[in-house]
């Protein structure tokens, strides 16, 4: 976005806020205003609240809270929270914060929403609180503990508090004005109004007078800094003068127009370097720039404070402007907004679109000596008639282009919007492509950006490296595929990601040849290859190579630098990477559990997808005992018809598995509320379990439902679930518009096991790696942290009830092993088995060429040493042509649930029998479950090791395996006492015969 665009936005916002102030009764005074500096807050404040998000006719799709930092230092918000309560409520909801708010900067927290309204700027944090549009209470708190009571005033950690509309609590004597679905309440800059360019920091601890209602103007941490009013300022100051064009480089004879948005203000200016005063010349007509000069201007109006002095410096554009002058050593051209004439270059490629061309790339055949300044450039000129090899002269306006829909995320592309294109000669040799990775163009190592664009250093920062070759012809030698070919519909295209095979050889590589992320490297040497200029991309998988170098121009779109090949690609060579079969062999005494994201699977899935998923479970995973399924859709798939049941979808998969020789799996889940768990609209994705009843048994207990929270209970020293299966805390705001974890209690033989399946909220909304915000804002992370806290807390409850409980937590957690959500989930109760794999094996997903682990299986810490893990790479590295069934690889563990002491007889302190009173019909039987409490802590199952005796063996017999059977001739009310002995301890079981034989 060019400078003038930003200036126009500031002016527009000022006009809107001035109108809002008048409408609210805050009429601007006719004379000087009182000094405001003494009433500027000395801490972070709530600067704006909007609660009408997504409602019919709403200005924005989401509610939001905006913070402002009036201080001169960045303030960390780690472990802070924004909390909300209804107008008369005493129950508070929170959104936990992380990161920092820059000095004189803003911080945007997105909350709940709906379908109506515009999208917010990229939020700095996200929550799911559904705020009321016209009334409510919002608190900024320096901790994450929930507040209590109607009025949080005086509670520890409350930094700021706003009651808006008709509330029972507010700072001062009255709440702020009531907002609506089209208005917000904003903190003023000074005593009377919001002032453009001045921070919203006015704070007298009186909500009623500190805030004004008006058009919402959400700002985030990337918005321009706005210092607060100081002791010499007031809200009656005239806005600063703006100049068009703003410079610096302009053609000789350019006319500069000065303006101010305040009607009736008079502009005074100087051209000799002196400070302007009211005695300086009055601006009446555009100023001609015939030589380098500096314009200094101020605006005045009776009854108003004079504006700050605005300074605009101009240089005369060289007679011959070259491409490297336009590109400059920066992301934004120093010629932005300037009309240039007769810029010369060789056409290197022509871009087609629709029914004709949209423009072309050209490159200067006479480069300068600075590798930081690109010699290539895109020229926008629809239907231009040029071809590669033409030597052209281009005149037009230099622009930094980014589509309106991507202004909040994407960098700009430097281009000339041409007014004329003249062909000087044809069939000229093209400039030699720059060989990336050689000489001055060595690939950056690990760093994408480490200075927030403060310095342009292509030698270190990957984002600057690719900018330094924007628009240029480049060559990548020894290209190796690190991201398989993907196709896109809008616009139609195909892309794959490569690296030069010798780039940064010390980085972590996967066995396939891909590049894996680490905590300190996201592999800036990657580059996507797209078929925009030469149609046709092969079905390349990770590890494949090309028989020769790839040559093309560097462009930027959809938050990534891309190489558009300008000639047909070299032949693709098979890298030899094949879809894996797990090395974990089924064992009778060990349980195998898989986590598998089956990507929007439903009864309506095409037959090939069904076959591939079934084949992978039977063949590649070798028939796991339990499979945690992620993204199982309802029976009608994405059709939005109110259906939530998924039994038919599951049965399609069960039948396909059985047809391929797999076990007769059973399926269990809890259907979500319609359209409450996110995912593909209408699909109602959820997590569920396939389990093999020949190997594991689902503990018999009533199942939960979509809204009932499962609890941890204790029975004879053993943890059990109140519902089986059951959802963990479905009402917790952390799970808003996301999947609720599903806990299920199984028995593997005589060993209990609780498995929790998860699908954390996606990373949608996070800033891109090569985006306009550096470092990227992880807007979705805060919700995953809250989810992780909830699941970790549930596991803690299990272990509190039974320290030796066997717990497995699995699923698509949508974050990396080293991330805050995973560290929070793991805590001190779980171990992430993915981290035990070699670094190159730790991936289940490939995104933009980065191999990364999003799918995980964690186990109770006492199980870690007896657990083996395998990520079975069958999908992420491959295309559909090679058998890809989903976008995720499954994760598999095999666990030895036997005792940890190698089978030696333990010191037994007591026996725990699961059923102490048994009722049987004649001829029926039931199996006991006996656990030994050990002297050194813990317990183990000893059902098959006990000695059993019956007081009435003719009526009630018991086998050495603990199976009790009532004789066929036993009669109603017959009784027997069974004695269970093991390790010097005994227990008794009362058996009663009921009814008659069936």
Buried (B, 14 or more C-beta within 10 A) or exposed (E): BBBBEEBBBBBBBBBBBBEBBBEBEBEBBEEEBEBBBEBBBEBBBBBBBBBBBBBEEBBBBBBBBBBBBBBEEBBEBEBBBBBBBBBEBEEBBBBBBBBBBBBBBBBBBBBBBBEBBEEBBBBBBBBBBBBBBBBBBBBBBBBBBEBEBBBBBEBEBBBBBBBBBEBBBBBBEEBBBBBBBBBBBBBBBBBBBBBBBBBBBBBBBBBBBBBBBBBBBBBBBBBEEBBBBEEEBBBBBBBBBBBBBBBBBBBEEBEBEBBBBBEEBBBBBBBEEEEBEEEBEEBEEEBEBEEEBEBBBBBBBEEBBBBBBBBBEBBBBEEEBBBBBBBBBBBBBBBBBBBBBBBBBBBBBBBEEEEEBBBBBBBBBEBEEEBBBBBBBBBBBEEBEBEBBBBBBBBBBBBBBBEEEBBBBBBBBBBBBBEEBEBEEEEBEBBEBBBBBEEEBBBBBBBBBBEEBEEBBBBBBBBBBBBBBBBBBBBBBBBBBBBBBBEEEEEEBBBBBBBBBEBBEEBBBBBBBBBBBBEEBBBBBBBBBBBBBBEEBBBBBBBBBBEEBBBBBBBBBBBBBBBBBBEEBBEBBEBEBBBBBBEBEBEEEBBBBBBBBBBBBBBBBEEEBBBBBBBBBBBBBBBBBBBBBBBBBBBBBBBEEEBBEBBBBBBBBBBBBBEBEBBEBBBBBBBBEBBBBBBBEBBBBBBBBBBBEEBBBBBEBEBBEBEBBBBBBEEBBBBBBBBBBBBBBBEBBBBBBBBBBBBBBBBBBBBBBBBBBBBBBBBEBBBBBBBBBBEBBBBBBBBBBBBBBBBBBBBBBBBEBBBBBBBBBBBBBBBBBBBBBBBBBBBEBBBBBBBBBEEBBBBBBBBBBBBBBBBBBBBBBBBBEBBBBBBBBBBBBBBBEBBBBBBBBBBBBBBBBBBEEEEEEBEBBBBBBBBEEBBBBBBBEBBBBBBBBBEEEBBBBBBEBBEBEBEBEEBBBBEEEBBBBBBEEBEEEBEBEBBBEBBEBBBEBEBBBBEEBE
